[in-house]
């Protein structure tokens, strides 16, 4: 369910998605962040 209260709408909408076709896969991507430049991450 999705409730868009930030835009003032209180109407609830449900996402109706089509049936899945094909195999289920999980994709990952590594993100390298320089520690010396961004120590807080």
N, CA, C, O and CB atoms as a CASP TS submission, in Angstrom:
PFRMAT TS
TARGET T0000
AUTHOR 0000-0000-0000
METHOD Language model
MODEL 1
PARENT N/A
ATOM      1  N   UNK     1       0.839  -1.183   0.000  1.00  0.00           N
ATOM      2  CA  UNK     1       0.000   0.000   0.000  1.00  0.00           C
ATOM      3  C   UNK     1       0.880   1.241   0.000  1.00  0.00           C
ATOM      4  O   UNK     1       1.957   1.252   0.597  1.00  0.00           O
ATOM      5  CB  UNK     1      -0.952   0.001   1.213  1.00  0.00           C
ATOM      6  N   UNK     2       0.423   2.262  -0.661  1.00  0.00           N
ATOM      7  CA  UNK     2       1.167   3.511  -0.750  1.00  0.00           C
ATOM      8  C   UNK     2       0.253   4.636  -0.302  1.00  0.00           C
ATOM      9  O   UNK     2      -0.860   4.785  -0.806  1.00  0.00           O
ATOM     10  CB  UNK     2       1.700   3.759  -2.196  1.00  0.00           C
ATOM     11  N   UNK     3       0.725   5.418   0.637  1.00  0.00           N
ATOM     12  CA  UNK     3      -0.083   6.516   1.151  1.00  0.00           C
ATOM     13  C   UNK     3       0.709   7.801   0.965  1.00  0.00           C
ATOM     14  O   UNK     3       1.735   7.996   1.617  1.00  0.00           O
ATOM     15  CB  UNK     3      -0.466   6.296   2.655  1.00  0.00           C
ATOM     16  N   UNK     4       0.245   8.675   0.086  1.00  0.00           N
ATOM     17  CA  UNK     4       0.967   9.893  -0.248  1.00  0.00           C
ATOM     18  C   UNK     4       0.466  11.049   0.602  1.00  0.00           C
ATOM     19  O   UNK     4      -0.268  11.910   0.118  1.00  0.00           O
ATOM     20  CB  UNK     4       0.820  10.220  -1.740  1.00  0.00           C
ATOM     21  N   UNK     5       0.865  11.070   1.881  1.00  0.00           N
ATOM     22  CA  UNK     5       0.399  12.131   2.768  1.00  0.00           C
ATOM     23  C   UNK     5       1.215  13.408   2.608  1.00  0.00           C
ATOM     24  O   UNK     5       0.763  14.473   3.029  1.00  0.00           O
ATOM     25  CB  UNK     5       0.453  11.665   4.210  1.00  0.00           C
ATOM     26  N   UNK     6       2.403  13.334   2.012  1.00  0.00           N
ATOM     27  CA  UNK     6       3.217  14.535   1.837  1.00  0.00           C
ATOM     28  C   UNK     6       2.577  15.501   0.845  1.00  0.00           C
ATOM     29  O   UNK     6       2.719  16.715   0.987  1.00  0.00           O
ATOM     30  CB  UNK     6       4.620  14.159   1.367  1.00  0.00           C
ATOM     31  N   UNK     7       1.881  14.980  -0.146  1.00  0.00           N
ATOM     32  CA  UNK     7       1.239  15.835  -1.139  1.00  0.00           C
ATOM     33  C   UNK     7      -0.207  16.131  -0.787  1.00  0.00           C
ATOM     34  O   UNK     7      -0.927  16.710  -1.600  1.00  0.00           O
ATOM     35  CB  UNK     7       1.309  15.192  -2.504  1.00  0.00           C
ATOM     36  N   UNK     8      -0.654  15.748   0.405  1.00  0.00           N
ATOM     37  CA  UNK     8      -2.000  16.047   0.846  1.00  0.00           C
ATOM     38  C   UNK     8      -3.027  15.003   0.469  1.00  0.00           C
ATOM     39  O   UNK     8      -4.197  15.140   0.825  1.00  0.00           O
ATOM     40  CB  UNK     8      -2.413  17.340   0.302  1.00  0.00           C
ATOM     41  N   UNK     9      -2.630  13.977  -0.229  1.00  0.00           N
ATOM     42  CA  UNK     9      -3.572  12.941  -0.643  1.00  0.00           C
ATOM     43  C   UNK     9      -3.628  11.865   0.424  1.00  0.00           C
ATOM     44  O   UNK     9      -2.589  11.376   0.868  1.00  0.00           O
ATOM     45  CB  UNK     9      -3.173  12.335  -2.013  1.00  0.00           C
ATOM     46  N   UNK    10      -4.820  11.496   0.837  1.00  0.00           N
ATOM     47  CA  UNK    10      -4.970  10.435   1.835  1.00  0.00           C
ATOM     48  C   UNK    10      -5.554   9.178   1.205  1.00  0.00           C
ATOM     49  O   UNK    10      -5.860   8.215   1.908  1.00  0.00           O
ATOM     50  CB  UNK    10      -5.859  10.907   2.993  1.00  0.00           C
ATOM     51  N   UNK    11      -5.710   9.181  -0.107  1.00  0.00           N
ATOM     52  CA  UNK    11      -6.248   8.016  -0.813  1.00  0.00           C
ATOM     53  C   UNK    11      -5.206   6.899  -0.824  1.00  0.00           C
ATOM     54  O   UNK    11      -4.044   7.136  -1.154  1.00  0.00           O
ATOM     55  CB  UNK    11      -6.667   8.389  -2.266  1.00  0.00           C
ATOM     56  N   UNK    12      -5.618   5.687  -0.465  1.00  0.00           N
ATOM     57  CA  UNK    12      -4.694   4.557  -0.461  1.00  0.00           C
ATOM     58  C   UNK    12      -4.751   3.869  -1.816  1.00  0.00           C
ATOM     59  O   UNK    12      -5.826   3.570  -2.337  1.00  0.00           O
ATOM     60  CB  UNK    12      -5.033   3.558   0.682  1.00  0.00           C
ATOM     61  N   UNK    13      -3.578   3.627  -2.372  1.00  0.00           N
ATOM     62  CA  UNK    13      -3.486   2.949  -3.662  1.00  0.00           C
ATOM     63  C   UNK    13      -2.628   1.709  -3.495  1.00  0.00           C
ATOM     64  O   UNK    13      -1.608   1.754  -2.807  1.00  0.00           O
ATOM     65  CB  UNK    13      -2.900   3.888  -4.758  1.00  0.00           C
ATOM     66  N   UNK    14      -3.017   0.614  -4.103  1.00  0.00           N
ATOM     67  CA  UNK    14      -2.201  -0.590  -4.048  1.00  0.00           C
ATOM     68  C   UNK    14      -1.536  -0.783  -5.400  1.00  0.00           C
ATOM     69  O   UNK    14      -2.136  -0.529  -6.444  1.00  0.00           O
ATOM     70  CB  UNK    14      -3.052  -1.832  -3.660  1.00  0.00           C
ATOM     71  N   UNK    15      -0.305  -1.232  -5.369  1.00  0.00           N
ATOM     72  CA  UNK    15       0.432  -1.459  -6.599  1.00  0.00           C
ATOM     73  C   UNK    15       0.046  -2.823  -7.149  1.00  0.00           C
ATOM     74  O   UNK    15       0.232  -3.845  -6.490  1.00  0.00           O
ATOM     75  CB  UNK    15       1.963  -1.365  -6.363  1.00  0.00           C
ATOM     76  N   UNK    16      -0.490  -2.830  -8.356  1.00  0.00           N
ATOM     77  CA  UNK    16      -0.833  -4.089  -9.002  1.00  0.00           C
ATOM     78  C   UNK    16       0.205  -4.335 -10.085  1.00  0.00           C
ATOM     79  O   UNK    16       0.225  -3.658 -11.114  1.00  0.00           O
ATOM     80  CB  UNK    16      -2.291  -4.064  -9.593  1.00  0.00           C
ATOM     81  N   UNK    17       1.056  -5.302  -9.841  1.00  0.00           N
ATOM     82  CA  UNK    17       2.143  -5.605 -10.752  1.00  0.00           C
ATOM     83  C   UNK    17       1.805  -6.839 -11.577  1.00  0.00           C
ATOM     84  O   UNK    17       1.057  -7.700 -11.114  1.00  0.00           O
ATOM     85  CB  UNK    17       3.454  -5.811  -9.982  1.00  0.00           C
ATOM     86  N   UNK    18       2.339  -6.941 -12.780  1.00  0.00           N
ATOM     87  CA  UNK    18       2.103  -8.144 -13.584  1.00  0.00           C
ATOM     88  C   UNK    18       2.857  -9.328 -12.997  1.00  0.00           C
ATOM     89  O   UNK    18       3.779  -9.156 -12.201  1.00  0.00           O
ATOM     90  CB  UNK    18       2.526  -7.916 -15.049  1.00  0.00           C
ATOM     91  N   UNK    19       2.456 -10.533 -13.399  1.00  0.00           N
ATOM     92  CA  UNK    19       3.144 -11.736 -12.944  1.00  0.00           C
ATOM     93  C   UNK    19       4.584 -11.721 -13.439  1.00  0.00           C
ATOM     94  O   UNK    19       4.875 -11.230 -14.529  1.00  0.00           O
ATOM     95  CB  UNK    19       2.413 -13.008 -13.434  1.00  0.00           C
ATOM     96  N   UNK    20       5.476 -12.263 -12.623  1.00  0.00           N
ATOM     97  CA  UNK    20       6.894 -12.299 -12.965  1.00  0.00           C
ATOM     98  C   UNK    20       7.136 -13.275 -14.110  1.00  0.00           C
ATOM     99  O   UNK    20       6.524 -14.341 -14.174  1.00  0.00           O
ATOM    100  CB  UNK    20       7.739 -12.688 -11.739  1.00  0.00           C
ATOM    101  N   UNK    21       8.038 -12.895 -15.012  1.00  0.00           N
ATOM    102  CA  UNK    21       8.413 -13.753 -16.128  1.00  0.00           C
ATOM    103  C   UNK    21       9.922 -13.929 -16.066  1.00  0.00           C
ATOM    104  O   UNK    21      10.660 -12.944 -16.048  1.00  0.00           O
ATOM    105  CB  UNK    21       7.955 -13.149 -17.512  1.00  0.00           C
ATOM    106  N   UNK    22      10.386 -15.168 -16.035  1.00  0.00           N
ATOM    107  CA  UNK    22      11.811 -15.430 -16.010  1.00  0.00           C
ATOM    108  C   UNK    22      12.312 -15.681 -14.601  1.00  0.00           C
ATOM    109  O   UNK    22      11.547 -15.605 -13.640  1.00  0.00           O
ATOM    110  CB  UNK    22      12.561 -14.281 -16.626  1.00  0.00           C
ATOM    111  N   UNK    23      13.600 -15.981 -14.478  1.00  0.00           N
ATOM    112  CA  UNK    23      14.167 -16.294 -13.165  1.00  0.00           C
ATOM    113  C   UNK    23      14.304 -15.050 -12.291  1.00  0.00           C
ATOM    114  O   UNK    23      14.427 -13.933 -12.793  1.00  0.00           O
ATOM    115  CB  UNK    23      15.527 -16.959 -13.328  1.00  0.00           C
ATOM    116  N   UNK    24      14.280 -15.261 -10.985  1.00  0.00           N
ATOM    117  CA  UNK    24      14.492 -14.181 -10.023  1.00  0.00           C
ATOM    118  C   UNK    24      15.992 -14.054  -9.793  1.00  0.00           C
ATOM    119  O   UNK    24      16.660 -15.043  -9.488  1.00  0.00           O
ATOM    120  CB  UNK    24      13.727 -14.448  -8.672  1.00  0.00           C
ATOM    121  N   UNK    25      16.518 -12.856  -9.934  1.00  0.00           N
ATOM    122  CA  UNK    25      17.950 -12.620  -9.753  1.00  0.00           C
ATOM    123  C   UNK    25      18.153 -11.502  -8.751  1.00  0.00           C
ATOM    124  O   UNK    25      17.290 -10.641  -8.582  1.00  0.00           O
ATOM    125  CB  UNK    25      18.634 -12.277 -11.096  1.00  0.00           C
ATOM    126  N   UNK    26      19.304 -11.519  -8.083  1.00  0.00           N
ATOM    127  CA  UNK    26      19.687 -10.444  -7.173  1.00  0.00           C
ATOM    128  C   UNK    26      20.943  -9.804  -7.734  1.00  0.00           C
ATOM    129  O   UNK    26      21.935 -10.486  -7.990  1.00  0.00           O
ATOM    130  CB  UNK    26      19.916 -10.971  -5.709  1.00  0.00           C
ATOM    131  N   UNK    27      20.899  -8.489  -7.925  1.00  0.00           N
ATOM    132  CA  UNK    27      22.037  -7.764  -8.468  1.00  0.00           C
ATOM    133  C   UNK    27      22.668  -6.923  -7.374  1.00  0.00           C
ATOM    134  O   UNK    27      21.972  -6.318  -6.558  1.00  0.00           O
ATOM    135  CB  UNK    27      21.613  -6.882  -9.659  1.00  0.00           C
ATOM    136  N   UNK    28      23.993  -6.892  -7.365  1.00  0.00           N
ATOM    137  CA  UNK    28      24.723  -6.093  -6.387  1.00  0.00           C
ATOM    138  C   UNK    28      25.817  -5.326  -7.106  1.00  0.00           C
ATOM    139  O   UNK    28      26.379  -5.797  -8.095  1.00  0.00           O
ATOM    140  CB  UNK    28      25.318  -6.985  -5.261  1.00  0.00           C
ATOM    141  N   UNK    29      26.111  -4.148  -6.601  1.00  0.00           N
ATOM    142  CA  UNK    29      27.210  -3.359  -7.134  1.00  0.00           C
ATOM    143  C   UNK    29      27.967  -2.766  -5.960  1.00  0.00           C
ATOM    144  O   UNK    29      27.378  -2.141  -5.078  1.00  0.00           O
ATOM    145  CB  UNK    29      26.701  -2.245  -8.104  1.00  0.00           C
ATOM    146  N   UNK    30      29.275  -2.965  -5.956  1.00  0.00           N
ATOM    147  CA  UNK    30      30.088  -2.418  -4.873  1.00  0.00           C
ATOM    148  C   UNK    30      30.449  -0.978  -5.196  1.00  0.00           C
ATOM    149  O   UNK    30      30.760  -0.636  -6.337  1.00  0.00           O
ATOM    150  CB  UNK    30      31.366  -3.266  -4.651  1.00  0.00           C
ATOM    151  N   UNK    31      30.399  -0.155  -4.177  1.00  0.00           N
ATOM    152  CA  UNK    31      30.737   1.256  -4.318  1.00  0.00           C
ATOM    153  C   UNK    31      31.923   1.537  -3.411  1.00  0.00           C
ATOM    154  O   UNK    31      31.835   1.392  -2.192  1.00  0.00           O
ATOM    155  CB  UNK    31      29.518   2.181  -3.968  1.00  0.00           C
ATOM    156  N   UNK    32      33.022   1.936  -4.010  1.00  0.00           N
ATOM    157  CA  UNK    32      34.221   2.230  -3.235  1.00  0.00           C
ATOM    158  C   UNK    32      34.271   3.718  -2.918  1.00  0.00           C
ATOM    159  O   UNK    32      34.200   4.557  -3.815  1.00  0.00           O
ATOM    160  CB  UNK    32      35.494   1.791  -3.997  1.00  0.00           C
ATOM    161  N   UNK    33      34.393   4.035  -1.632  1.00  0.00           N
ATOM    162  CA  UNK    33      34.449   5.422  -1.184  1.00  0.00           C
ATOM    163  C   UNK    33      35.804   5.650  -0.526  1.00  0.00           C
ATOM    164  O   UNK    33      36.173   4.907   0.383  1.00  0.00           O
ATOM    165  CB  UNK    33      33.275   5.754  -0.197  1.00  0.00           C
ATOM    166  N   UNK    34      36.553   6.661  -0.964  1.00  0.00           N
ATOM    167  CA  UNK    34      37.845   6.948  -0.336  1.00  0.00           C
ATOM    168  C   UNK    34      37.652   7.365   1.129  1.00  0.00           C
ATOM    169  O   UNK    34      36.997   8.368   1.413  1.00  0.00           O
ATOM    170  CB  UNK    34      38.592   8.060  -1.118  1.00  0.00           C
ATOM    171  N   UNK    35      38.222   6.596   2.045  1.00  0.00           N
ATOM    172  CA  UNK    35      38.036   6.839   3.475  1.00  0.00           C
ATOM    173  C   UNK    35      38.687   8.153   3.903  1.00  0.00           C
ATOM    174  O   UNK    35      38.159   8.855   4.765  1.00  0.00           O
ATOM    175  CB  UNK    35      38.613   5.678   4.292  1.00  0.00           C
ATOM    176  N   UNK    36      39.816   8.483   3.311  1.00  0.00           N
ATOM    177  CA  UNK    36      40.498   9.720   3.702  1.00  0.00           C
ATOM    178  C   UNK    36      39.688  10.956   3.315  1.00  0.00           C
ATOM    179  O   UNK    36      39.722  11.965   4.020  1.00  0.00           O
ATOM    180  CB  UNK    36      41.884   9.785   3.057  1.00  0.00           C
ATOM    181  N   UNK    37      38.965  10.882   2.207  1.00  0.00           N
ATOM    182  CA  UNK    37      38.174  12.029   1.765  1.00  0.00           C
ATOM    183  C   UNK    37      36.805  12.081   2.428  1.00  0.00           C
ATOM    184  O   UNK    37      36.252  13.164   2.622  1.00  0.00           O
ATOM    185  CB  UNK    37      38.009  11.993   0.264  1.00  0.00           C
ATOM    186  N   UNK    38      36.251  10.919   2.780  1.00  0.00           N
ATOM    187  CA  UNK    38      34.911  10.839   3.382  1.00  0.00           C
ATOM    188  C   UNK    38      34.956   9.955   4.625  1.00  0.00           C
ATOM    189  O   UNK    38      34.447   8.835   4.591  1.00  0.00           O
ATOM    190  CB  UNK    38      33.873  10.286   2.360  1.00  0.00           C
ATOM    191  N   UNK    39      35.553  10.429   5.722  1.00  0.00           N
ATOM    192  CA  UNK    39      35.712   9.572   6.911  1.00  0.00           C
ATOM    193  C   UNK    39      34.402   9.246   7.619  1.00  0.00           C
ATOM    194  O   UNK    39      34.351   8.278   8.378  1.00  0.00           O
ATOM    195  CB  UNK    39      36.641  10.234   7.888  1.00  0.00           C
ATOM    196  N   UNK    40      33.337  10.023   7.398  1.00  0.00           N
ATOM    197  CA  UNK    40      32.083   9.779   8.112  1.00  0.00           C
ATOM    198  C   UNK    40      31.232   8.694   7.473  1.00  0.00           C
ATOM    199  O   UNK    40      30.254   8.259   8.081  1.00  0.00           O
ATOM    200  CB  UNK    40      31.289  11.049   8.192  1.00  0.00           C
ATOM    201  N   UNK    41      31.566   8.245   6.277  1.00  0.00           N
ATOM    202  CA  UNK    41      30.780   7.211   5.619  1.00  0.00           C
ATOM    203  C   UNK    41      31.310   5.911   6.041  1.00  0.00           C
ATOM    204  O   UNK    41      30.807   4.872   5.616  1.00  0.00           O
ATOM    205  CB  UNK    41      30.799   7.337   4.103  1.00  0.00           C
TER
END
